[in-house]
Amino acid sequence: MTIRHAGQLHHIGIGRTHARTHVILLIQDLDIRIINASTGELLRELTLDTTRDYQRQPPRPGTTKRAEP
């Protein structure tokens, strides 16, 4: 998903699970909520970091980073 803030594009990751899902964005200043339009489920809540172009998803609980070979 892509939004424009202060003339700059920012990309927000919501995951492959939600690809092609119709969503509603609630935006107030830098606070963003992404809601599934058909179920009302909150998919993601974040504060936009204007220093980054891509807003990564936080890691899922219980997952660890893979070690680099």
Secondary structure, DSSP 8 states (H G I E B T S, - for coil): -EEEETTEEEEE---GGGTT--EEEEEETTEEEEEETTT--EEEEEE--TT-SEE-----TT-------
